[in-house]
Amino acid sequence: MRYISTRGQTPALGFSDAVATGLAQDGGLFLPETLPALSAADLARWEKLGYADLCFEFMRIFATDIPVDELRAIVAKSYTRFSHPEIAPLRRLDARTHVLELFHGPTLAFKDFALQLLGNLYERQCRVRGQSINVLGATSGDTGAAAIHGLLGKPGTRIFILYPDGRVSPLQERQMACTGADNVFALAVDGTFDDAQAALKEVFGDRTFSDRRHLSAVNSINIARVLPQCVYYLYAWFRLPAAERANVEFVVPTGNFGNVCAGWLLQQMGVPIAGFKVATNQNAILHRLFTTGEYRVGDVHPSLAPSMDIQVSSNFERFLYYSLGRDPARVREVMQTFKATGAYRFEKFDRGTFSASRCTDAEIQGIIGRVYRQHGYVVDPHTACGFKELNPDRISVVLATAHPAKFPDAIRAATGVEPTHPALEVLKPLPVVKHRIKATPAAIRAFIDQHAV
Ligand SMILES: *Cc1c(COP(=O)(O)O)cnc(C)c1O
């Protein structure tokens, strides 16, 4: 399988090269050259597989340049640090409503599903190419923690994660800064997430430096962040009664569109799924798009669901590519207009099987309380957005993207319950090791020069 850019001006690459490259040279995002068609026979064969085996069967279609035995071992290893035997258990709340718990990984958020695997792919790449790798990223919370735990202690790798000092939750900071691993650097930036992100862009833009240090970006546009996420949709689909499967709507708390994009790709591969609900918080760029056909950036207003506080949904470009008839020239035109003017209005926007909802902070609080009273089940503020208005004609599977214990203040206020999780309790007495740094390219380069492998 080869990977092409949504903007069509980069030669196609194999899986490992597309993963190592991240963003395509032409500014586009990588996608499989052709989407495989999963047949009813494939599905029947896979139905009873455990999570890691299913993931292996799925990923071997895409990672064709990795020897099969090696891939099997990498995938198996990637799901050993999940604390639930089913990895992604589906929980039934009532006859029409299920929750897919994606928070049993090491950092208690769904991002572990892809980043545990990506960490192992990076490790293999170091070994195969005989090169070290310095991974660099900026985070407003969950991504950084999940990326760090994907690379923890891996030989030949260093990971540097920048985050706005004082603006990630104390528990998120501990997940990054209490690992004790000597290949991990939590960099507390004096400034906002956007400052960190902008400085980082410049560091990557300095090709001499980034080549010399073998820098690699960890962000949600990497194709290896998306494909492994298809697997839990399929796993959940198999857990539903056969008669209900084709009527399922997956409800996905959404920021960068990476998670829901994975589910949608699976549907495009032929798995009968009725639809997807894009559940946003008050930062509702995608809600606006799916309801009005206008894609327009807004200001980010910090919310109770901070991992969805985004201005631009970068993975949306993948969906765009298909919805514009796989025409990279059209993708370039839309993205250029959007970049230049901050908006694009689609003449006729075909939203396909997508719907969307938007949830204010007050609604998030109300929903956490209501779901707790109705079902005795505690949802985190991101997951709460998914419960805004479930479609009564469908079987809903709401993706629970984070464990409630990551957001104790919001849960306590809404339910009176104090959520805890052993993985977070063990962090509390540990020393926080963070490096304060200015949000400038020079400061970041100097730090990397001192600490890189
Ligand atoms: C990252 C994240 C999201 C948003 O996912 P996208 O793939 O960016 O749409 C939602 N909830 C939680 C808890 C997250 O960490």
The ligand as a MOL file (V3000), in Angstrom:
LIG
                    3D

  0  0  0     0  0            999 V3000
M  V30 BEGIN CTAB
M  V30 COUNTS 15 15 0 0 0
M  V30 BEGIN ATOM
M  V30 1 C -7.8780 14.7690 21.5640 0
M  V30 2 C -9.1630 14.5650 22.2850 0
M  V30 3 C -10.4080 14.7720 21.6570 0
M  V30 4 C -10.5200 15.2690 20.2240 0
M  V30 5 O -10.1520 14.2880 19.3070 0
M  V30 6 P -9.8220 14.6570 17.7740 0
M  V30 7 O -9.2680 13.4350 17.1700 0
M  V30 8 O -8.8330 15.7860 17.8530 0
M  V30 9 O -11.1150 15.0830 17.1530 0
M  V30 10 C -11.5570 14.5130 22.3790 0
M  V30 11 N -11.5080 14.0970 23.6730 0
M  V30 12 C -10.3340 13.8940 24.3090 0
M  V30 13 C -10.3520 13.4620 25.7140 0
M  V30 14 C -9.1310 14.1140 23.6430 0
M  V30 15 O -7.9550 13.9200 24.2880 0
M  V30 END ATOM
M  V30 BEGIN BOND
M  V30 1 1 1 2
M  V30 2 1 2 3
M  V30 3 2 2 14
M  V30 4 1 3 4
M  V30 5 2 3 10
M  V30 6 1 4 5
M  V30 7 1 5 6
M  V30 8 2 6 7
M  V30 9 1 6 8
M  V30 10 1 6 9
M  V30 11 1 10 11
M  V30 12 2 11 12
M  V30 13 1 12 13
M  V30 14 1 12 14
M  V30 15 1 14 15
M  V30 END BOND
M  V30 END CTAB
M  END
